[in-house]
Amino acid sequence: MSVKTVLFPTDFSTASDAALPHASILAQGSNARMVILHVEEPPVAYAAGQFYYGVSEPDKQVLEKMLQAVVPADSAIAHEHRLVVGDPSEEVIRVAKEEHADMIVMGTHGRSGVARLLMGSVAEYVLRHAPCPVMVIRQPEAAAV
């Protein structure tokens, strides 16, 4: 399998941290470039056009700085950063198509039962709809929340 572009979506979680070395090794071994992606969710609109942010609205400059800090361990690996706004599941698929990704490597929190039902699963959606193979790395048990 020829891998030229590895898409690495990150939500800055420990699950994403656990997947980064795998994405780096794949990119390094294939001499591929990495596209490191963060998808910021837009505020949720509800009754009367008001918005709920859950937490204070994130500062784009802070997010960009956090994203720039996510880098492969080997600085020789070609990589670029993308910050987009939208539904994480759909944006990962869109960017994978746009970048002609040969592989997506992402972390998962490994939620199950009610937590998965309530929170949804970006990894599961990506697995079902990706235009390329997907490697999902489960967050280590010790770090699971």
N, C-alpha and C positions, 0 to 999 in steps of 0.2 A: 504494500500500500504506500503510495507516494503522498507524503504530507508536506504541503508547502505553507499552509496557514493554520494555526491553532488558535481557536477562540477560547479565551479564559474569562468567563463572567465572574465578577466578584461582588459580594455584598458586604465586604470588610469583616466577615464573621470568622470564627475559628474554623468553621467548615470550609470556607474559601481558602483560608491559610493552609489547611491540610492538603488541598488539591493543587496549590501552586507548584510545589516541587514536581509533581507528576506532569503537569503541563510543561514545565521547564525542561524536564528530561526528554519528553517527547519532542519538543521543539529543537532541542540541542541535537538529539540523535538523528533528526531528519533534516537538519539545517533549515528549519522552517522559521517563519516569523510568528510572533505571538501578538494577537490583538487582545488587550486587556480591557475589559468592558465593565462599566458600572451603569446600572439602570436606576435612575431616581424615579420613584413613583410620584405621580402628580397628586395634589391634594384631592381628597374625596369630596365631591359635592353632595349635599343632602338638602333637605327641606328648605324652601324659600331661597335657594341659591347661595346659602351660606356654605362655608368650607370647614372641614375638619382636617387638621394636620396631624393629629395624634401627639406629635411633639412639635416644638417650635420649627418653623420652616427652615430647612437646611440652607446654609449659605453655599452658593455654587463654588465660590473660591475655596472654601474649606473642603468640599467634596473633591474638587479638582486636585487639591494638595494631597488628600488621602489617596486618590487614585494614582497620582504620580509616584507615591511611595510604594505601590505594588509593582515590583519588578522581579524578573527572573534572577535566580542566584548567580548565574553566569552572565556578566555584562556583555559578552560577545553575542548573546542571542538577540537578534533583531526584534524589536517590539515597539508597539505604539499603544496609546491609551485612547479610549473612547468613552465619553460621558454623554448619555442620552436620557431623555425623560419619556416615561410611558409605563406600560404594564411589563414587568420584568420578563414574564414568560414569552410574550409576543415579541418583545424587543430583542431578546436573545436570538430567536428564530430569524427575525428580520435582518439583524446584523450578520448572522451566519451566512445568510443568502447573499447579502450585499458584499461581504468580504470574500465570498467563495471559500468559506472555511472547509478544510478537509477533515477537521476533528474539533469537537467541543470538549473541553475538560472542565468539569465544575464540581464543586462540593455540594453535599446535601447534609441537612441537619438530622436526617434519619427519623423524623417524626412518624408516629403511627397512630392509629385509632382516632380518637376525637380531635387531638391536636392537629393531625394531618387534615382531617375533614374541615376544621375551622380555618386553618392557616393556608390550606392549599399546598401544592407542591410544584414549585418552579421546575425542579429537576424532572419530575414525572412528565410534565407538559413538554419540556424540551426533548425528553427521550421519545415521546410519541410523535412529535412534529418536526424534528430536526431534519435538515436536508443532507446531513452527513452523520457519520458515527459519533456517538457520545460516550465519554468516559465519566462516570459519576463516582466520586470518592466520598465515602461516608466519613463524617466527623469522628475522630477517635473517641471511644467510650469515655475515657477519663475527662475529656473536654466537653462531653455532651451536657446540655442543660435541660 
